[in-house]
Amino acid sequence: MAATNDEKKQIYSAAKKEGEAALALIDKQLATKGVRSITKATEKEVAGAAKTIPSADEVFLWDAVNWGEWALVYGKLAAVREGAADRIRREATIAMLIDPKLEGGAPPRVLGRLHDQTPHVPFLTGWASSREALKFLNQSLQIDPTNKITRVFLAEAMVNNNSDTKPQAIQSLRDILNTPNDPNYEVEQAQAVDEARALLKKWRA
């Protein structure tokens, strides 16, 4: 795994290029279905046509995820200026319209995290909303109630939206620490446990 910021930048920048190539292929297939282009058609138009394209939902989802990781490495404000937040929102929305249950509710999870973590920049990210963050994260949790990543994101979003919910969020994080990881997702869940510990430390709980 990448250890330094520079290594991460190289990995996510390379993945951006791969994502562009994959999306270009989907764009060509969409054109045969009468869709103008991924960027010009509405999200509903793209999703409706892309449902019949194998793995299109995964391409949109993982490109959005990679752009999110890229944003964390380069800095959230820099990413906003680059248009990353809008791209993540659009692609995750398309993925959710195709299949909200993909990867254990990943599309609404990505959207929820995006709304919670995106800096508010006038005229650029005025759409970011803590209420929307909670809505999407709760949708994701309904799809997979045991997903530790979603539970950590939701706990943090709860407190960001309303500090009075901190006791409930703290209990949720403690439950995450006390629940065995799913061996099928050991790496992801171990990371979620680390993030839960970090939040508890931050909140001095």
N, C-alpha and C positions, 0 to 999 in steps of 0.2 A: 504493500500500500504506500501511497505517496506520503512522505513525512514532512517535506518543506512546502512553503507556499509556492515557490517557483515550480516545484514538481507538479503540484496540483494545477497550477495555471497551464502547464504544458498538456496535462491529461485532459482537462476540461475544454481547452481550446481545440485539441485534436478531436474530441467528441463532438464539439460544435460543428466541425467540418463534416464529420460522418452524419450528423443529424441533418445538415443541409442537403447532403447527397440523398439520404433516404426520403426526405420530404420532396425533393425534386422528382423522384420516381413516382411518389404518390400523386404529385401535382399533374404529371403526365396522364396517369390513370383517371384522375378526376376530370381532366379535359375531355376525355372520351365519353364522360357521363354528362357533359354539358355544364360543368362547373367552371366558372371563369378562372379562378386560381385560389390557392389556399389563403392568400393575403387579401384578395378582393371580394370573395364571396362571404356571406354571413357564416357565423359558426354553425348555425343549424343546417345551412345548405351543404357545407363541407362535411359535417357529421353524417347527414342523411345519405350522401353519396359514398362516403368512405366506409360505411357499415359493410359494404359488399367487397371491400378490398382487404385481403388477408393481412392481419397484423398491423393495420393502419392505426388502430387505437393505441397499440404499444409504441409505435413510432412517435405519435403526438405526445403520449405520456412521458416517455423517457427523454425526449428532447426537452420537454418542459422541466423535468427533474434536473437534467444536466445544466440547463441555463440557470436553475436555482443554485446549484453547487458552484457554478462559475461566478454568480453574483456574490456569494459568500466570500470567495477567494479575492475577488477584485474590489469588493466593497459595495455596500448596498446603494449608496448614492450614485456611485459611478455606474452601477448596473442600471439604475433608473434612467440615467441620462442616455445610456446605450439602447434603451428600449426593452431591456430584459423583462421588466415586470409586466409590461403589456403583452409581450410574447408568451410568457409563462401563463398568464391568465387566459389568453386565447387558446393556446394549445391544450391546456388542462381542461378547459371548458369543452373543447371539441371531443377530447378523450372521454369526458364524463357523459356527454350526449350520446356517444357510441356505446359505452359500457361503464356505468358508474361503479360496478362491482369489480372492475379490473384490479388485479393485484391487491385484493383485500380492501377495496375502497380507496385506492390510491388517488384517482382523479379529484374527488372532493377533499381528500387530505391535503393534496398539493395546493388546491385553491384556498383552503382554510389557513394553511401556513403562510401562503402568500399575502393574504389580507392582514394577517397578524403581524408579519415581519416587514412589510413594505413601508419605507419612510413616506410620510405625507409631503409631497412636493406639489405646490400649486400648479395647475394646468397640466400636470403629468400623471400624478397618481391620486387624484382626488377621489377616485373610486374605492380606494382601500378603506375597509370598514371592519372594526372589531366585532360588530354584530354579525357581519357576513362570515367572519372567521369562525365564530362559534357555530353558526348555522352549518357551514360546510364540514367542520370537524365532527360535529354531532352526527351528521349524515354518514360520514365515513365510519364512525364508531358503531353506528347501527348495523352497518354491513359486516364489520368484523370487530365485535366487542372486546376481543382479547388482544388486539393489536397494540403493542406497547408504544410504538412510535406515535400513533394517533393519540393515545392517552397522555403522553408527555406533551405533545403539541397542544392538546385541549386544555391541560392544566395550566400551561403558560398563558394561553389565550384568555382563559377565564380571569386570571389575575390582571392581565393587561387591560381587560374590559371593565373589570370591577374588583377592586382590591378587597372588598368585603368577602369575596369567595375564596380567599387564600386558605382558610382552614380546610375547606372541601378539596381544594387543589392539592394541598400538602398530603392529605389522607390518600388521595388518588396516587400520588407519587410513591408514597410508602407502600401502598398495595403492589405497585409495579416492582419494587425492590424485593418484596416477599413472595412474588409469584415466579415459579420456575419458567425459564425461557423455553419457547418452542424450538426443539432441536432442528426443525426444518428451516428456521430463520434465525439461527444462533447469532450470526454476525450482526444482523440488523437489530435484534432484540438486545444484545449486549451493549450496542451503541445507545439504544434508548435508555437502558439502565444507567449508563454513565451520565447521560443528559439529565435523568431524573435526580441522580445524586448531586450534580452540579447545581440544579435549580434549588434543591433543598438546602444546599450550602449557601447559595446566594440569598435565600430567604431566611437563613439562620434557623432552619427548622430541624 
